[in-house]
Amino acid sequence: MAVLSGEVGDGDEVVVATTTTTVPEQTTLTTIEQVEEPVEVLPPSVSELAESVVLIVTVDSAGRELAGGSGTVIDPTGLILTNAHVVEQIPGIPYETLSIRLTDDPAVPPEARYEGTVVAFDAALDLAVVQVTADTTGAATTVSDLTPITLGDSDLVGLGDNIRVLGYPGIGGDTITLTG
């Protein structure tokens, strides 16, 4: 049996299996059957994407909010990818806590639900990873139910392709902003 994959029509992918059988009369019969329905992959909706977007706010020892930026949940256990400049300790303006804020509705401002700690930081790439470590009272906690973003393959994206970006840009209000 051979399994073949290819595109038909408007680029729909089809996977088929072929079986070749030789019968005594020297006649060869080939049976082709579709073994997998073509699946159209729809991009996630804005609401679905918003479940993976967090607002990270730096808070000083007096409880004052200093700065904030977007992050993206990349693992249900509370790993969050963000920019290094969002969580960087700035001389003269140190923060004590990273407040992790989420919302269930992109039209509603996020609420503080967790605190986090930087576990990876690369200033040259402007990337950092934050781990959720505590609830809003500072009590140690672990999570397993955050909604991670489904990461794509950057090799499949080309110049001019449509993309959607969600985040908290710091201007334009307190809710998630969509660029796309």
Secondary structure, 3 states (H helix, E strand, C coil): CEEEEEEECCCEEEEEEEEEEECCCCCEEEEEEEEECCCCCCCCCHHHHHCCEEEEEEECCCCCEEEEEEEEEEECCCEEEECHHHHCCECCECCCEEEEEECCCCCCCCEEEEEEEEEEEECCCCEEEEEEEEECCCCECCCCCCCCCCCCCHHHCCCCCCCCEEECCCCCCCCCEEEC
